[in-house]
């Protein structure tokens, strides 16, 4: 069955996401059903190791399960893992404390979810359901107006697997337990991500109908991908390539989240909404549990010379290196 273009689904998805935990039928997503899912993917390592199906926070869950069945404590744990902020009696995706209602981005776990499927589903068929968290608001998600996060259970709680502005479309791929993930939004070519054994990495563009298209600055990093335009050489104590890193679900020329700059000696954390390109010295970071501990309390996990993950209080999504010329001039270090 052909899906409507994501540019058509998005406005409807944003409306549905704002409706809360309604009484809509908990129908399975057309491309992400758990009943026909392949075998499990390889488990993540270290403290993020996947929990057996009979342990962890989903040990007593039974699918199909409605979002309304979650307890308040379960919801709080999931929202917290998704990197959201609790303000008063609700959770919000905005990182601006004391923001006005116009600047807020309320979050929810609702059926139907942003892609019209259930919020709770087993994406990879391993018996441990993932949860899709939705947030709405142009202050956080720009023209798409909607965003989502996917959290997966671990032995000790939850881990944020993916986060992006836009609406997700899951498409099964032969030979992989995890479906491909296409992030829809304004336009006609959408970012596609593919499971790499631990996370979702860039896999080119998709027109929403299964046809490949090109997104500048977003090369396919799957094994069959063509070699990059130029070799990225790791430098400095962190072992990252020099340049600007953006969230993998974001475009280089229109970053929707934070930007991380690194040149081997200095680094900066830049937010597009309030650009501040103040540089801090890298110094002598200490490596603990696979992450570099920086002097300001932040952590950097190096996934490859061109991929990293930044943590400050909350662990962020994977980030990728962008060509400097594609980063807006106002967001570049001077």
VENCORMO-V256116 format. One record per run of one state. SS is the DSSP state (a for helix, b for strand, c for the rest). FROM is the first residue (numbers start at 1). LEN is the number of residues. Records with the same first field share a line. If there is no record, write none. Layout:
BEGIN
SS: FROM-LEN / FROM-LEN
END
This chain:
BEGIN
c: 1-5 / 18-28 / 49-1 / 51-16 / 70-2 / 82-3 / 88-2 / 93-8 / 104-2 / 109-11 / 122-8 / 137-1 / 145-1 / 155-3 / 166-1 / 172-8 / 185-5 / 196-4 / 207-5 / 214-20 / 236-4 / 242-1 / 248-10 / 263-3 / 275-5 / 282-4 / 289-2 / 294-5 / 305-2 / 312-3 / 323-1 / 327-2 / 332-3
a: 6-12 / 46-3 / 67-3 / 72-10 / 101-3 / 138-7 / 272-3 / 324-3 / 329-3
b: 50-1 / 85-3 / 90-3 / 106-3 / 120-2 / 130-7 / 146-9 / 158-8 / 167-5 / 180-5 / 190-6 / 200-7 / 212-2 / 234-2 / 240-2 / 243-5 / 258-5 / 266-6 / 280-2 / 286-3 / 291-3 / 299-6 / 307-5 / 315-8
END
